[in-house]
Amino acid sequence: MDRPRASGPVGHHGSVDSAGGPAAPYLTGLRLTGRRVVVVGGGHVATRRVPRLIEAGARVCVVAPGVSPWIARAAAADELVWQQRAFRPGDLEGAWYVLAATDDPPTNRAVSAEAEDRRVFCVRADRADEATAWTPATGEVDGVQVAVLAGRRPREAARVRDLLVGVLARLRRRAA
């Protein structure tokens, strides 16, 4: 059955619809306040994602043998919990949202598989096509958030986000 698409086509992340074609992701906002979010990995990707999760009020748990200085400071300040070890089965217990952000594909695959078994959405930093969730390029102007997904093209998403944020900022200045 044909359905209206108010927002037009969006990026493809490797999933398929019932007809065998690419399935578009469903964009949504998440209320993570007080909810457990597990981030497996403590490097560059985790360091970019964790601050926004904390800002969203999530109870962030980072599982990694080593982490960036920023994550270590956040753990020391009790802004997150750092389990200083490798991922183990069971680490996703009680999680509402998961990020697999290690530089080890087998570990990310294991995290993603456990998340799937637990019916928890999982972002995979290394393989978007094997994820159940994706982190958009985001920006904000005067309380208006912009989020852009561009399939497996994060630089394109960032470029479009920057363009939209710039246009929105100019429009808001004119309206003021």
Protein Blocks (a to p, Z undefined) as FASTA:
>chain_A
ZZddfkopaddehiacfkopacddddddddfehiacddedjbfklmmmmmmmmmnopacd
dddfbdcfklmmmmmnopaccddbdddehjlgoiabdcdfbfbfklmmmmmmmmmmnopa
cddfklmmlccbdcdddddeehiacdddehjafklmmmmmmmmmmmmmmmmmmmZZ
